[in-house]
């Protein structure tokens, strides 16, 4: 998520003055040491996958005085209030949020999860929550190490990111990256599962011959191999398109790209379609193929699945 947030913020930097807080934010997101972790919280009880039903409200309420012209990352011009239902990486440093402004359209905002204030008694600086209250952690499947929670927002001070009312198309810059991570991870884990299943087939002997010599078993493994290679082509085409959109096309655009995206504007639209399609096709298909690899090892695949690479919950 952090790499996706870094890409999104980087796209906002051209044209911004050097003292704008987004420059520091970007530097902290890509830093090798003392870097910030970012998350994105969009899902709400009413909205679900349809973000238009989101109820989080963003009120324009700039501070009377700021540090510099634009303020620090803690001194945004908007206050957000609402309830986010599924918030991963709840222990993050910054978060990207969707909220409705006075136009009733969704805009994108970035906010630190903690801010520094001065104690009214002794005047000492202390760190407090930026209006964020965790209601409860989710008891979820999958990566339990990544805390996911239901979060209440109460006057969270935040900066507007991108154009007002353009929240969904702006957050897509992040989703293009996170979806790429999803399908590349699914493919890499499936590659390992296939290699384990093939190695098992060569080593396992039944009826005095290796399992790999049985035509039906060999046909099943070969079909998985062909499918994996096809999904790899789709994955790397999408990934390379992401690189071209961000860093420009080479002097001579390969013919296969010019058919789908002959200019940067078209490429951005094609990329949005391909990242969502690649994630949907590859991740779901790879899960079923992964099950085939388990079954190819019979009882060994079943017994080892709870604490090995054959446990899909470790990678999905």
ABEGO torsion letter per residue (X at the ends): XAAAAAAAAAAAABGBBAABAAAAAAAAAABABGBBBBBBBABBAAAEABAAABABBBBBBBBABBBEAAEBAABBABBBBEBBABBBGAABABBBBBBBBAAGBBBBBBBBABBBBBBAAAGBBBBBBBGBBBABBBBBBEBAABBBBBBBBBGBBBBBBEBBGAAAAAAAAAAAAAAAAAAAAAAAAAAAAAAAAAAAAAABBBGGBBAAABAAAAAAAAAAAAAAAAAAAAAAAAAAAAAAAAAEBBABBBAAAAAABABAAAAAAAAAAAAAAAAAAAAAAAAAAAAAAAAAAEAAAAAAAAABAABAAAAX
